[in-house]
Amino acid sequence: MCSDQYTHQTSRTMAYNRTIVIFMALCVLAAAVAQVPQGRPHENQGRGKRALDGVTSCDFTVIPKISCHDCHTKLICKQIGGILKACNNPFQPHCNNGVCSSVPSAECA
């Protein structure tokens, strides 16, 4: 009887230890998955955060302040130069009279 009691107690201790080991392994795995990538400020950022808009030259006195550069890009002409803004909205992909629109201009239709 003493041998059975020792065996039962040993198997219970082994089950307890196995449960603790599994729990600790899950904790380590959860901590590893939850880690945020550590990089310099320019790393791990989307393209939009570090990409500049296109810059071009334009004559502020001749070209209207806002116009179309091409069928999918508008041009904002300022005194220091022009800024090209792509029409990235999938519902308004066309440039029409300097505004991104769902309807293409007559030249682009």
N, C-alpha and C positions, 0 to 999 in steps of 0.2 A: 504494500500500500504506500509505503514511503517513497518507493521508486516512482509510482504513478503520480504522486503529488509533485515530486521534483520535476518530472517530465512535463506535467501540465503547467507548472509555474515557469519553466524554461521556455515553453512554446508561447506562453502569454507574454513574456519579456521580449522574445524575438519578434512577435507581432507588433508590440509597442515600439520597439526600436525601428522596425521596418516602416511603420507609419510616420515616425519622426523623420526618418531619412527622406521619405517621399515628400513630406511637407516642406522640409528644408530645400529639397531640389526644386520644388515648385516656386518657392520664394525667390530663389536665385534666378530661376528662369523668368519670373515676372519682373524682377528688378532689371535684368538684362534687356528685356524687350521694351521696358518703359524708358530706357535711356534716350535722351535727346542728343542728336549728333552735335559734337563740339567742334566748331571750326571757326576760322576767322570770319569777320563780319560779312565779307563778300561771298562766302561759301554757303551752300545750302539755302539759297534764296531763289525764288522764281525768276525767270527771265525778265518779267515786267519790272521788277524792283531795280534792276541794275542797267536796263537798256534805256538809252536816251532816244528821244524822238528825233526823226531826221531833221537836219538843218540844211537850208539851202539859201541861196541869195535871191532877193526879189527887190524890185523898185517900189517902195512904199507909195510914191506919188502917182505911179501909173497903174499898177495892179490893184484891184479891189482888196480891201483888208482881209476878207475871207473869200476864197475861191477854190476851185477844184484843180489839183495838180494833175491827176489822172482819174480814171473811172472809179477807183477805190481809195483814193487819198485826197484829203483836203489840205489846202495851203493857207496858213495864217501868216499874213505878211505884216511884219512889224518894222519899226525904224532900224533895228539892229540886224534884221534879216528875216528869213522865212522859216516857219516851222511846219514840217510835214506830219500830219496825223492820219494814220491809217484808219479806215472804217472797219473796225474789228467786230462790231456787233453783227451776229449772224442774221438778225432781223432787219438790219439797215446796212447792207454791205456796199451800197453805191454812193458815190458823191454826186450830189445834185445841187447846183448853185452854192457850193461851199458848205453844204450841210450833208451829213451822212443820212441816207434815205433808203427806203425799201424800193423806191422807184428810180431806175437809172435815168440819167439825163438824156437829152435828145442825141447828143454826140456818142453816147455809149450804148444806146439801145440797139 
